[in-house]
């Protein structure tokens, strides 16, 4: 099973970033989640309450920044590979 590229958590809220590979290079997807305890077990949902919205917006901002850095590194790697192949 593949592993997420990165996870960012604030409290019970989290975004999971997945790296996908295609012919044109890597692309990324982000899955938000909120943890909650039901009886003695922790579970996850994608349902957010009003009080979760600004924190999740911050997590999306952090995910956006992380992905931008990864895309820059991906582009640099492609450029270097093309240069080495030439």
C-alpha positions in Angstrom: 0.0 0.0 0.0 1.3 3.4 -0.9 2.1 6.0 1.8 1.0 9.6 1.8 3.7 12.1 0.7 3.0 14.3 3.8 0.6 14.9 6.6 -0.1 18.2 8.5 -2.0 18.2 11.7 -3.4 20.9 14.0 -5.3 19.4 17.0 -7.8 16.9 15.7 -7.7 18.3 12.2 -5.4 16.9 9.5 -4.7 17.1 5.8 -3.1 14.2 4.0 -1.2 14.9 0.8 -0.8 12.2 -1.8 1.7 12.3 -4.6 0.5 10.8 -7.9 2.6 10.0 -10.9 1.6 10.5 -14.5 3.1 10.9 -17.9 3.5 14.6 -17.4 5.1 14.3 -14.0 3.8 14.3 -10.4 0.5 15.8 -9.3 -0.8 16.1 -5.7 -4.2 15.7 -4.0 -5.2 16.7 -0.5 -7.7 15.0 1.7 -9.0 16.8 4.8 -10.1 14.9 7.9 -11.2 15.4 11.5 -10.5 12.9 14.2 -13.1 12.1 16.9 -13.4 9.6 19.7 -16.3 7.2 19.7 -16.4 5.2 22.9 -12.7 4.0 23.2 -11.8 4.2 19.5 -10.5 7.1 17.4 -12.2 7.5 14.1 -12.0 10.0 11.2 -14.5 11.9 9.2 -14.4 14.5 6.5 -17.3 16.4 8.1 -16.3 19.7 9.7 -18.1 22.0 12.1 -18.2 25.7 12.1 -15.3 26.0 14.7 -13.1 23.8 12.4 -13.3 26.0 9.3 -10.6 28.5 9.9 -8.2 25.9 11.3 -8.8 23.7 8.2 -8.2 26.8 6.0 -4.8 27.2 7.6 -4.1 23.5 7.0 -5.0 24.0 3.3 -2.7 27.0 3.2 0.2 24.9 4.7 -0.6 22.1 2.3 -0.5 24.5 -0.7 2.9 25.8 0.4 4.3 22.3 0.8 3.0 21.3 -2.6 4.4 24.4 -4.2 7.9 23.5 -2.8 7.5 19.9 -4.1 6.5 21.1 -7.5 9.6 23.3 -7.7 11.8 20.3 -6.7 10.0 18.1 -9.2 10.6 20.6 -12.0 14.3 21.0 -11.0 14.7 17.2 -11.1 13.1 16.9 -14.5 15.3 19.7 -15.9 18.4 18.0 -14.5 17.4 14.6 -15.9 16.8 16.1 -19.3 20.1 17.9 -19.2 21.9 14.6 -18.2 20.1 12.7 -21.0 21.2 15.3 -23.6 
